[in-house]
Amino acid sequence: MSPKRRSTTNQMFNNTMEPTITGGEFYNIGGDLAQNSYTTVASPHKTLWDTIAGVGASHNSDLQFARGSCLHGTRETVLQDIYEWSTSGSHSSPVCWLSGAAGVGKSAIALTVAKSCAKNEGLAASFFFFRSDPKRNNPSFLMLTIAHGLSTAIPPLRHIIDQKLANDPSILEATWEQQFAELVITPLLKRRWWRRVQERVLPRSIPKYPNLVIIDGLDECSDNKTQRRVLSILISAYQHSDFPLRFLICSRPESWIRDVFDDPHTSALTKRIMLNTYPSSEDIEQYFLQEFASVRKDPRYSQVKFPSPWPSHADIQRLVYNASGQFIYATTMMRFVKEDYSHPITRLRIILGDLSTQIPPKSPLVELDTLYHKIVSANSEQDKVLSILGAILLLPDHAPSSPEFIELLLELSPGEVDISLQGMHSVLDVRGPSDEIQVYHTSFTDYLYDEPRSGIFYINGAAQRDFLASQWLKVLSEHCKPPVKSFDLSTGIIFAKWADFCSSVEQPSKKLLHDLKSLDLLNLFTAASVNLPSRKEKPVPTVKLRAHWPYLALLFHSFQTVSSWLKQAGNSVDPEIIERFDNVPDHLRVQDLSDEETRSDLETWRTLNVTGCEWESSLTQRVDASVAKILNRVHSSPSMCPLSIARSTSGIGTNIQVNSFQIVKRLSDDLQTSAEFFRRSKKAGIREDRSEIGAIILNLLNSRLLECCGPKPEVFSMFCTIYEIAVEFKKDLNRSYYRLESFQQKLLSWCDSFPHDADRKELLRAQILAFFQERNESSKPFCPCQ
């Protein structure tokens, strides 16, 4: 075999021993040709793990601990059927669908099989969906989790998967179909071909590798369309006759899932196990006996005088009858009985007490619903409990359903959520103040959302979301009133996501609309101007974002989100409310100030924000500092604030077209001054920071400044000068800031924005194209855009 030719990228790291660079943009410059290489030198296997770390969907994740597995001696028949299928090889169907109603113990069975097969080295990967967890209720990490499991459990596959990740890191963000094809199917088929060769030469020396993949709770994955898509992706693997994996898929028998498995092609590949055909009463009885025995032996209850027997045989039989084959009833009831700071005998009496007259008589799951009813009604402040439960169920992915955040949103005292939920730890996993509260089982969520089942404890999702949106606006207003305090993580989320949460309300109520109309938009501006982002920024090296820009940008986005949402809400929305949020930055006005310089700084600040100039240069630093002083002074006296939001043209608001042109001119002058300074420094052998040049170019290219200048002839000549400076310093600046061809596109867009002057547009467009054609031809061998 001839030696492989080293790539340009590899030559950059000659003689390097085990580099640990985790990625980046490297430049290999030879002569005048600059080549750009995006390279990841670190372990692709670790990169893959870093991508899925924290999801917690695998069987051995701590997040699965609360699910529990089957007690020894229970569910033996169904477990034996699954074990026999999993080891039967090509003699049986490669897919097993374990189906059953909510609460019958599918997840406990799946977890038991996963632990057993992992111990016997038969498990390749596992993924447990969970509806109330944003990382585990969608398949974004499913294919990557399977790929990581394969590369970990089957060592010969690691090199193939690692090589794919090293050659194409974008696969981590590709479609699920592509990820499955390139990180699962292709590596397995490559290995399968080599394995057949080995089997012919050395058949006894071939090790047996794991091949079982367990996917639990498919019905808790997003929506029915997504669930069908996941099944389609997995089943597609069997068009390859040599595909070796076996899938155990557990779900409720939803009609759309059943339709997929009823398809003749899929049906021929599938073994069906329906839990309702397996008697479970004896298993549930055994579970109760073991659990009550553990209660009697628990040191926490050493002072309790249990009657003998406790519970009685009749009580056990009644509990088994009430469970109706649902293990979720048994596990939830035992958590209720064993809850901290409670008396187990008293708790069992509550369960065995008479049915409440408030339980709907026609509930399809009457005993489970009765249990849930008793758990929720254990707290006397039921309105507060329902508000907290609504927040737990309805808060979006970006807002933590932690006690701290819920207390902030509902204006409760610290510790009040924990106290209110003291009697509900059998259905809710409540940990620390900053830990998200989890619902143990989706059947409890189903109960709360189903009015015929939950009755007085029904949570109307639409109404509750509207209420939470109003609360969100109330808390936002309070935290943005002068004097504004620095945002912490929770208040930062309140500020950043208020518009997104409000817009999730399908039809806003009159109260929510009133709250939006009453929202002081100017207070939001002042709050954004005195707060720095709570998250760590990752600015482009040597060029920094303007300190307050992230919050200002979020605010501009929020106004536009609310405006678009209200326009779609229909005729019930007062047009005046829509107008309040429509293009708010364009209506910022400056009151009459005697200090001309301050007034000018405020107008410049307004224009910089409206046009989206996000990078820090000497101009933005000075203007931001000037405005910050003003805002800090007026926080204690809101009436002195020099800013206002007005729809009319009254006041001294400078025309944005004129001001934009003036800023472009100032930036152009600053750029020429900086360029001359660096030329002189270079001649003197002094290397100076060129971030000023990079920041100015970024603000000119990545903002709306140019479009807002209007049809002024001077703009073209200024941008030509700016382009020449960019070309001159292209080797000294990180080219990820901009691409030189962006200048041409920017000028053409500016030209096209001219109103009603076709002849002038055509003439200017020809001049722009001629200018860049001439520059490209003269610098073609050295052009980094080629």
C-alpha positions in Angstrom: 0.0 0.0 0.0 1.3 3.4 -0.9 1.6 6.0 1.9 -1.3 8.4 2.2 -0.7 12.0 1.2 -0.9 14.3 4.1 -3.5 17.1 3.9 -2.8 20.7 4.3 -4.6 20.6 7.6 -2.5 17.7 8.9 0.7 19.6 8.0 -0.4 22.3 10.5 0.1 19.8 13.3 3.2 17.9 12.2 5.2 16.5 15.1 2.3 17.1 17.5 1.8 14.4 20.1 -1.9 13.6 21.0 -3.3 17.1 20.4 -6.4 17.9 22.6 -7.7 20.9 20.6 -11.5 20.7 20.8 -12.1 22.5 17.5 -11.9 25.8 15.9 -11.1 27.7 12.8 -7.4 27.3 11.6 -5.6 29.3 9.0 -2.8 27.7 6.9 -1.2 30.5 5.0 1.3 29.7 2.3 2.5 32.6 0.1 -0.5 34.7 -0.6 -3.1 31.9 -0.6 -5.0 31.7 2.7 -6.8 28.4 3.2 -9.5 28.0 5.9 -9.9 24.6 7.6 -12.6 23.7 10.1 -11.0 20.9 12.1 -11.9 18.9 15.1 -8.8 17.2 16.5 -10.3 16.0 19.8 -11.8 12.6 20.3 -15.0 12.4 18.2 -16.3 9.8 20.7 -16.1 12.4 23.4 -17.6 15.0 21.1 -20.5 12.7 20.6 -20.9 12.2 24.3 -20.7 15.9 25.0 -23.7 16.4 22.6 -26.0 14.0 24.4 -24.6 14.5 28.0 -27.3 15.7 30.3 -30.2 14.2 28.4 -30.6 11.4 30.9 -32.6 9.1 28.6 -30.4 5.9 29.0 -31.5 3.1 31.3 -28.6 3.8 33.7 -29.2 7.5 34.1 -30.1 8.8 37.5 -33.2 10.3 36.0 -34.6 6.8 35.6 -34.2 5.9 39.3 -37.6 7.1 40.2 -39.3 4.9 37.5 -38.4 1.7 39.4 -38.0 -1.7 37.9 -40.0 -4.9 38.4 -39.7 -6.5 41.9 -38.1 -9.9 42.0 -40.7 -12.6 41.3 -43.1 -10.3 39.4 -43.9 -10.0 35.7 -41.9 -13.2 35.2 -44.0 -14.5 32.2 -43.7 -11.4 30.1 -40.1 -10.9 31.0 -39.3 -14.4 29.9 -41.0 -13.9 26.6 -39.0 -10.8 25.9 -35.7 -12.5 26.9 -36.4 -15.4 24.6 -37.2 -13.0 21.7 -34.1 -10.9 22.3 -31.8 -14.0 22.1 -33.5 -15.8 19.3 -31.4 -14.2 16.6 -32.5 -14.4 13.0 -35.1 -17.1 13.8 -37.6 -14.5 15.0 -38.9 -11.0 14.2 -36.2 -8.2 14.7 -38.7 -5.8 16.2 -40.8 -6.3 19.4 -43.7 -4.0 20.2 -44.6 -4.0 23.9 -48.0 -2.2 24.2 -50.3 -1.5 27.1 -52.5 1.2 28.6 -51.2 3.9 30.8 -49.9 2.7 34.2 -49.7 -1.0 33.5 -45.9 -1.1 34.0 -44.3 -0.9 30.5 -41.5 1.3 31.7 -40.7 -0.9 34.7 -40.5 -3.9 32.3 -38.3 -2.0 29.8 -36.0 -0.9 32.6 -35.8 -4.4 34.0 -34.9 -5.8 30.6 -32.4 -3.1 30.0 -30.6 -3.7 33.3 -30.6 -7.5 32.8 -29.3 -7.3 29.2 -26.7 -4.7 30.0 -25.4 -7.0 32.8 -25.3 -9.9 30.3 -23.6 -7.6 27.6 -26.6 -7.9 25.3 -27.7 -4.2 25.4 -26.4 -1.9 22.7 -28.4 1.3 23.6 -31.6 2.5 25.3 -33.7 5.6 25.2 -36.6 6.3 27.7 -38.9 9.1 26.4 -40.6 11.2 29.1 -43.3 13.7 28.1 -42.7 16.4 30.7 -38.9 16.7 30.1 -38.0 18.8 27.1 -34.8 16.8 26.5 -36.6 13.5 26.7 -39.9 14.3 24.9 -38.4 14.6 21.4 -36.2 12.4 19.3 -33.5 15.0 18.7 -31.0 13.0 20.7 -32.3 9.5 19.9 -30.1 8.6 16.9 -27.0 10.1 18.5 -27.7 8.1 21.7 -28.0 4.9 19.7 -24.7 5.7 17.9 -22.9 6.5 21.1 -24.2 3.2 22.6 -22.9 1.3 19.6 -19.5 2.9 19.6 -19.2 2.2 23.3 -20.6 -1.4 23.4 -19.0 -2.6 20.1 -15.4 -1.5 20.0 -14.8 -2.3 16.3 -17.5 0.3 15.4 -15.9 3.1 17.3 -13.3 3.8 14.6 -15.9 3.9 11.8 -18.2 6.2 13.7 -15.4 8.4 14.9 -14.1 8.8 11.4 -17.5 9.9 10.2 -17.7 12.5 12.9 -14.2 13.8 12.3 -14.8 14.1 8.5 -18.3 15.7 8.9 -19.1 17.2 12.3 -22.2 18.7 10.8 -23.8 15.2 11.1 -24.5 16.2 14.7 -27.1 18.7 13.5 -28.3 16.7 10.5 -31.8 15.2 10.0 -32.6 12.1 12.1 -32.8 10.1 8.9 -29.2 11.1 7.9 -27.9 10.5 11.4 -29.4 7.1 11.6 -28.2 6.1 8.1 -24.6 7.4 8.6 -23.9 6.8 12.3 -25.9 3.5 12.8 -26.8 1.7 9.6 -23.6 2.3 7.6 -21.1 1.4 10.4 -23.1 -1.8 11.3 -23.2 -2.9 7.7 -19.5 -2.3 7.2 -18.7 -4.2 10.3 -21.2 -6.9 9.2 -19.3 -7.5 6.0 -16.0 -7.9 7.8 -17.6 -10.1 10.4 -18.8 -12.6 7.7 -15.2 -12.8 6.4 -14.0 -13.6 9.9 -16.7 -16.2 10.5 -15.5 -18.1 7.4 -11.8 -18.0 8.4 -11.9 -18.2 12.2 -15.5 -19.0 13.2 -14.8 -19.8 16.9 -12.8 -16.7 17.6 -15.6 -14.2 16.8 -16.9 -12.5 19.9 -20.6 -11.9 20.3 -21.5 -8.2 20.5 -24.7 -6.7 21.9 -27.5 -6.0 19.5 -30.6 -5.0 21.5 -31.9 -1.4 21.5 -34.7 -0.5 23.8 -37.0 2.5 23.2 -39.5 3.2 25.9 -42.5 5.6 25.9 -42.6 6.2 22.2 -46.1 7.7 22.7 -44.5 10.4 24.9 -42.4 11.6 22.1 -43.6 14.9 20.7 -46.7 14.4 18.5 -48.2 11.5 16.4 -46.5 12.7 13.2 -43.1 12.6 14.9 -43.8 9.2 16.4 -44.7 7.7 13.0 -41.5 9.3 11.6 -39.3 7.7 14.2 -40.9 4.3 13.5 -40.4 4.8 9.8 -36.7 5.6 10.3 -36.1 2.5 12.5 -38.0 0.1 10.3 -36.2 1.4 7.2 -33.0 -0.3 8.5 -34.5 -3.7 7.7 -34.5 -3.1 3.9 -30.9 -4.2 4.4 -31.0 -8.0 5.1 -27.8 -7.9 7.1 -28.9 -5.2 9.6 -28.2 -6.9 13.0 -30.0 -4.7 15.6 -33.1 -5.8 17.4 -35.5 -3.1 18.7 -37.8 -3.4 21.7 -40.3 -0.6 21.4 -42.7 0.1 24.3 -45.7 2.4 24.0 -49.4 2.8 24.6 -51.5 1.3 21.8 -52.3 4.6 20.2 -54.2 4.3 16.9 -51.4 6.0 14.8 -48.7 3.7 16.3 -50.9 0.7 15.8 -51.5 1.7 12.2 -47.7 1.6 11.5 -47.4 -1.8 13.0 -50.4 -3.0 11.1 -48.7 -2.2 7.8 -48.0 -5.6 6.1 -44.3 -4.9 5.7 -43.8 -3.7 9.3 -46.1 -6.4 10.7 -43.9 -9.1 9.1 -41.0 -7.8 11.0 -42.7 -7.4 14.4 -43.5 -9.6 17.4 -46.4 -8.1 19.4 -46.6 -8.4 23.2 -49.8 -6.9 24.6 -49.6 -6.5 28.4 -53.4 -6.7 28.9 -53.1 -10.4 27.9 -50.8 -11.2 30.8 -52.6 -11.6 34.2 -51.1 -9.0 36.7 -53.2 -9.3 39.8 -50.9 -11.8 41.5 -47.9 -9.7 40.6 -49.5 -6.6 42.1 -50.5 -8.5 45.2 -46.9 -9.7 45.6 -45.7 -6.1 45.1 -48.1 -4.9 47.9 -46.9 -7.6 50.3 -43.3 -6.8 49.8 -43.8 -3.1 50.0 -45.9 -3.2 53.2 -43.3 -5.6 54.8 -40.6 -3.0 54.0 -42.7 -0.3 55.7 -43.0 -2.3 58.9 -39.2 -2.8 58.9 -38.4 0.8 58.1 -36.5 2.5 61.1 -38.5 5.7 60.5 -41.6 3.8 61.8 -40.0 2.0 64.8 -42.3 3.8 67.2 -45.4 3.0 65.2 -47.6 0.1 66.6 -48.7 -1.7 63.6 -51.7 -4.0 64.1 -51.2 -7.7 63.2 -51.6 -8.3 60.4 -51.2 -4.9 58.7 -52.7 -4.5 56.3 -55.3 -7.3 56.5 -55.7 -9.9 53.8 -59.0 -8.2 52.9 -57.3 -4.8 52.6 -54.7 -6.3 50.3 -57.3 -7.9 48.1 -59.2 -4.6 48.0 -56.1 -2.7 46.9 -55.4 -5.3 44.2 -59.0 -5.0 43.0 -58.7 -1.2 43.0 -55.4 -1.3 41.0 -57.3 -3.0 38.1 -54.1 -4.3 36.6 -52.4 -0.9 36.8 -49.0 -0.9 38.5 -49.0 2.9 38.5 -51.9 2.7 41.0 -49.8 0.4 43.2 -46.6 2.4 43.0 -48.3 5.8 43.5 -50.3 4.5 46.5 -47.2 3.1 48.2 -45.3 6.4 47.7 -48.3 8.1 49.3 -48.2 5.7 52.3 -44.4 6.0 52.7 -44.2 9.7 52.3 -41.9 11.5 54.7 -43.4 13.1 57.8 -46.6 11.1 57.5 -48.1 8.2 59.4 -48.4 5.1 57.2 -51.5 3.7 59.0 -53.3 7.0 58.7 -52.3 7.3 55.0 -53.6 3.8 54.2 -56.9 4.6 55.9 -57.2 7.6 53.6 -56.8 5.3 50.6 -59.2 2.7 51.9 -61.8 5.3 53.0 -65.2 5.8 51.3 -65.2 7.3 47.8 -65.6 11.0 47.7 -69.0 12.2 46.3 -66.9 14.6 44.2 -65.4 11.8 42.1 -67.1 11.7 38.7 -68.9 8.3 38.6 -68.3 7.5 35.0 -64.5 7.9 35.0 -62.9 5.1 32.9 -60.1 4.8 35.5 -62.2 5.4 38.6 -59.8 3.8 41.2 -56.7 5.6 39.9 -58.6 8.9 39.7 -59.9 8.4 43.2 -56.3 8.0 44.4 -55.2 11.1 42.6 -58.2 13.0 43.9 -57.3 12.1 47.5 -53.7 13.1 46.9 -54.5 16.5 45.5 -57.2 17.2 48.1 -54.8 16.5 51.0 -53.8 20.2 50.9 -56.4 22.7 52.2 -55.2 25.5 49.9 -56.3 23.8 46.7 -56.4 27.0 44.5 -52.8 27.6 45.2 -51.9 24.0 44.6 -53.7 24.0 41.2 -51.9 27.2 40.2 -48.6 25.6 41.1 -49.5 22.4 39.2 -50.5 24.5 36.2 -47.1 26.1 36.2 -45.4 22.8 36.4 -47.3 21.4 33.5 -47.3 24.5 31.2 -44.1 26.4 31.7 -42.1 26.2 28.5 -38.7 24.5 28.0 -36.7 27.6 28.6 -38.3 28.4 31.9 -37.4 26.0 34.7 -40.4 24.5 36.6 -38.4 24.8 39.8 -39.8 26.0 43.1 -37.7 29.2 42.9 -39.0 30.2 39.5 -42.6 29.2 40.2 -42.5 31.3 43.4 -41.2 34.3 41.4 -43.9 33.9 38.7 -46.8 33.3 41.1 -45.5 35.9 43.6 -45.2 33.4 46.5 -42.9 33.5 49.4 -39.6 31.5 49.4 -40.3 27.9 50.3 -44.1 28.2 49.7 -44.1 25.8 46.7 -42.3 23.1 48.7 -44.7 23.5 51.6 -47.8 23.5 49.3 -46.6 20.3 47.6 -45.7 18.4 50.8 -48.5 15.9 50.5 -47.9 15.3 46.7 -44.5 13.7 46.7 -46.1 10.5 45.6 -47.0 12.0 42.2 -44.3 14.7 42.0 -40.5 14.5 42.3 -39.7 17.6 44.3 -36.1 18.2 45.2 -34.2 21.4 45.9 -35.3 25.0 45.3 -33.6 25.3 42.0 -34.3 21.7 40.8 -37.1 21.3 38.3 -40.2 19.5 39.6 -41.0 16.4 37.6 -44.3 14.5 37.3 -43.7 10.8 38.0 -46.1 9.4 35.5 -48.0 10.9 32.6 -51.2 9.3 33.8 -51.3 12.1 36.5 -50.9 14.7 33.8 -53.7 13.0 31.8 -55.9 13.1 34.9 -55.5 16.8 35.5 -56.1 17.7 31.8 -59.3 15.5 31.5 -62.2 17.4 33.1 -64.6 14.3 33.3 -61.9 12.5 35.3 -60.5 15.3 37.5 -63.7 17.3 38.2 -62.9 20.2 40.5 -59.2 19.7 40.0 -59.4 20.0 36.2 -56.6 22.2 34.8 -57.9 24.1 31.7 -54.7 24.4 29.7 -55.8 27.4 27.7 -57.1 29.4 30.6 -54.2 28.5 32.9 -51.7 29.5 30.2 -53.5 32.9 29.8 -53.3 33.4 33.6 -49.6 32.5 33.7 -49.0 35.0 30.9 -50.7 37.8 32.9 -48.6 36.8 35.9 -45.5 36.9 33.7 -46.3 40.5 32.6 -47.0 41.5 36.1 -43.6 40.2 37.4 -41.9 41.7 34.4 -43.3 45.1 35.1 -42.3 45.0 38.8 -38.7 44.0 38.0 -38.4 46.7 35.4 -39.6 49.6 37.5 -36.9 52.2 38.4 -34.6 51.8 40.2 -33.9 48.6 38.2 -31.8 45.9 40.0 -29.5 43.5 38.1 -31.2 40.5 36.7 -30.4 37.1 38.1 -31.0 33.9 36.2 -34.8 33.8 36.9 -35.5 37.5 36.3 -33.3 37.3 33.2 -35.6 34.5 31.8 -38.7 36.6 32.8 -37.2 39.5 30.7 -36.0 37.5 27.8 -39.0 35.2 27.2 -42.0 37.2 28.2 -43.1 37.7 24.5 -42.5 34.0 23.6 -44.7 32.9 26.5 -47.5 35.4 25.8 -47.6 34.4 22.2 -48.1 30.8 23.2 -51.7 31.8 24.2 -53.9 31.0 21.3 -56.7 33.5 22.1 -55.7 36.2 24.6 -58.3 37.2 27.3 -59.4 40.7 27.9 -57.3 40.8 31.0 -54.1 39.7 29.2 -54.8 42.3 26.5 -55.3 45.0 29.2 -52.0 43.9 30.8 -50.2 44.2 27.4 -51.8 47.7 26.9 -50.6 48.8 30.3 -47.1 47.5 30.0 -44.6 50.3 30.3 -42.3 49.8 27.3 -40.0 52.5 28.3 -39.2 50.8 31.6 -38.2 47.7 29.5 -35.7 49.9 27.6 -34.2 51.2 30.8 -34.0 47.8 32.3 -32.2 46.4 29.2 -29.8 49.3 29.3 -28.6 48.7 32.8 -28.3 44.9 32.8 -25.5 42.9 31.4 -26.2 39.3 30.1 -26.2 36.7 32.9 -24.8 34.1 30.5 -21.2 34.0 29.4 -20.8 35.5 26.0 -18.6 33.9 23.3 -17.6 36.9 21.2 -15.5 36.6 18.2 -11.8 36.9 19.4 -10.6 40.5 19.9 -14.0 42.0 18.8 -16.6 42.4 21.5 -20.3 42.7 21.6 -21.7 45.9 23.0 -22.2 45.2 26.7 -26.0 45.7 26.7 -26.7 44.6 23.2 -28.0 41.0 24.0 -30.8 42.4 26.2 -31.6 45.2 23.8 -31.7 42.7 20.8 -34.0 40.4 22.9 -36.3 43.4 23.6 -36.5 44.3 19.9 -37.3 40.6 19.1 -39.9 40.6 21.8 -41.8 43.6 20.5 -41.9 42.1 17.0 -43.1 38.7 18.4 -46.0 40.3 20.2 -47.0 42.4 17.3 -47.0 39.4 14.9 -48.9 37.3 17.4 -51.6 39.9 18.1 -52.1 40.4 14.3 -52.9 36.7 14.0 -55.2 36.7 17.0 -58.1 38.1 15.0 -60.5 41.0 15.2 -60.9 40.8 19.0 -57.7 42.6 19.5 -57.8 46.4 19.7 -55.6 47.8 16.8 -54.2 50.3 19.2 -52.6 47.5 21.2 -51.0 46.0 18.1 -49.7 49.4 17.1 -48.0 49.8 20.5 -45.7 46.9 19.8 -45.2 47.4 16.0 -41.7 48.8 15.2 -41.3 50.2 18.7 -37.6 51.1 18.3 -38.5 53.3 15.4 -40.7 55.4 17.7 -38.2 56.1 20.4 -38.1 59.9 20.8 -35.7 62.2 22.7 -37.3 65.0 24.7 -36.0 68.5 24.5 -32.5 68.7 26.1 -30.5 71.8 26.6 -27.2 69.8 26.2 -26.8 69.4 22.5 -24.1 66.8 22.8 -26.2 64.6 25.1 -29.2 65.0 22.7 -27.0 63.9 19.8 -25.6 60.9 21.8 -29.2 59.8 22.6 -30.2 60.1 18.9 -27.1 58.2 17.9 -27.8 55.5 20.5 -31.3 55.2 19.2 -30.2 54.7 15.7 -27.4 52.3 16.6 -30.0 50.1 18.3 -32.7 50.4 15.7 -30.3 49.4 12.9 -28.7 46.6 14.9 -25.1 47.8 15.4 -24.0 45.1 17.9 -20.2 45.4 17.9 -18.2 47.5 20.2 -16.0 50.3 18.7 -14.8 53.6 20.0 -18.0 55.3 18.7 -20.4 52.9 20.3 -18.4 52.9 23.6 -18.6 56.6 23.9 -22.3 56.8 23.0 -23.3 53.8 25.3 -21.3 55.3 28.2 -23.0 58.7 27.7 -26.5 57.2 27.6 -25.8 54.9 30.5 -25.0 57.9 32.7 -28.3 59.5 31.7 -30.4 56.4 32.4 -28.6 55.7 35.7 -29.5 59.3 36.8 -33.1 59.0 35.9 -33.8 55.6 37.5 -34.4 57.3 40.8 -36.6 60.0 39.1 -38.6 58.4 36.2 -40.2 61.8 35.4 -36.8 63.1 34.3 -36.3 60.4 31.7 -35.3 62.0 28.4 -36.7 59.2 26.3 -40.3 58.6 25.2 -42.1 56.3 22.8 -44.4 58.3 20.6 -46.3 57.5 17.5 -46.4 61.1 16.3 -43.5 63.0 14.8 -43.6 65.5 17.7 -40.6 66.0 19.9 -37.0 66.3 18.6 -36.6 62.8 17.2 -34.0 63.0 14.4 -34.9 61.5 11.1 -33.4 58.0 11.0 -32.2 58.3 7.4 -30.2 61.5 8.2 -28.8 60.0 11.4 -27.9 56.7 9.8 -25.9 58.5 7.1 -24.1 60.6 9.7 -23.1 57.4 11.6 -21.9 55.7 8.5 -19.8 58.8 7.7 -18.4 58.8 11.3 -17.6 55.1 11.2 -15.9 55.6 7.8 -13.8 58.4 9.1 -12.9 56.4 12.3 -11.9 53.5 10.0 -9.6 55.6 7.9 -8.0 57.1 11.0 -7.5 53.6 12.6 -6.0 52.3 9.3 -3.6 55.2 9.1 -2.6 54.6 12.8 -1.9 50.9 12.2 0.1 51.6 9.0 2.4 53.9 11.0 2.6 51.4 13.8 3.6 48.6 11.4 6.4 50.7 9.9 7.7 51.4 13.4 7.6 47.6 14.2 4.8 48.0 16.7 1.9 45.5 16.6 -1.3 47.1 17.7 -4.7 45.5 18.3 -6.8 45.7 15.1 -10.2 45.0 16.8 -11.3 48.6 16.1 -11.1 47.9 12.3 -12.9 44.6 12.6 -15.7 46.1 14.8 -16.3 49.0 12.4 -16.5 46.7 9.4 -18.9 44.4 11.2 -21.2 47.2 12.2 -21.3 48.4 8.7 -21.9 45.0 7.1 -24.1 43.3 9.6 -26.5 46.0 10.4 -29.3 48.0 8.7 -27.2 51.2 8.6 -26.6 51.2 4.9 -30.3 50.5 4.0 -31.4 53.3 6.3 -29.1 55.9 4.7 -31.3 56.3 1.7 -30.2 57.2 -1.9 -27.2 59.4 -1.1 -24.4 59.2 -3.7 -21.7 59.7 -1.0 -22.5 56.3 0.5 -21.1 54.4 -2.5 -17.8 56.2 -2.4 -17.6 55.7 1.4 -18.2 52.0 1.1 -15.6 51.7 -1.7 -13.0 53.3 0.6 -14.1 50.9 3.4 -13.8 47.9 1.1 -10.2 49.0 0.1 -9.2 49.1 3.8 -10.8 45.7 4.4 -8.8 44.2 1.6 -5.6 45.9 2.9 -6.0 44.4 6.4 -7.6 41.1 5.4 -4.6 39.1 6.6 -4.6 40.8 10.0 -8.3 40.2 10.7 -10.1 37.0 11.4 -12.1 36.4 8.2 -14.9 34.7 10.0 -16.0 38.3 10.9 -17.0 38.9 7.3 -16.5 37.9 3.7 -15.3 40.4 1.2 -18.0 39.6 -1.3 -20.5 40.8 1.4 -19.6 44.4 0.4 -20.9 43.9 -3.1 -24.2 42.2 -1.9 -24.6 44.9 0.7 -24.3 47.7 -1.8 -26.6 46.0 -4.3 -29.3 45.6 -1.5 -28.9 49.3 -0.7 -29.3 50.2 -4.4 -32.4 48.0 -4.7 -34.0 49.8 -1.7 -34.2 53.1 -3.5 -37.9 54.2 -4.1 -39.3 54.7 -7.6 -36.1 55.6 -9.5 -35.4 52.7 -11.9 -32.9 54.6 -14.1 -30.9 55.7 -11.1 -30.9 52.2 -9.7 -29.7 50.7 -13.0 -26.9 53.2 -13.3 -25.7 52.7 -9.8 -26.0 49.0 -10.0 -23.7 49.0 -13.1 -21.2 51.2 -11.2 -21.2 48.8 -8.2 -20.7 45.7 -10.4 -18.0 47.4 -12.5 -16.1 48.4 -9.3 -16.0 44.9 -7.8 -15.3 43.2 -11.2 -12.2 45.5 -11.6 -11.1 44.7 -8.0 -11.6 41.0 -8.4 -9.7 40.8 -11.7 -6.8 42.8 -10.3 -6.5 40.7 -7.1 -7.8 37.3 -8.4 -4.7 35.2 -7.4 -5.0 36.6 -3.9 -8.7 36.8 -3.4 -9.8 34.9 -0.3 -13.4 34.6 -1.7 -12.4 32.4 -4.6 
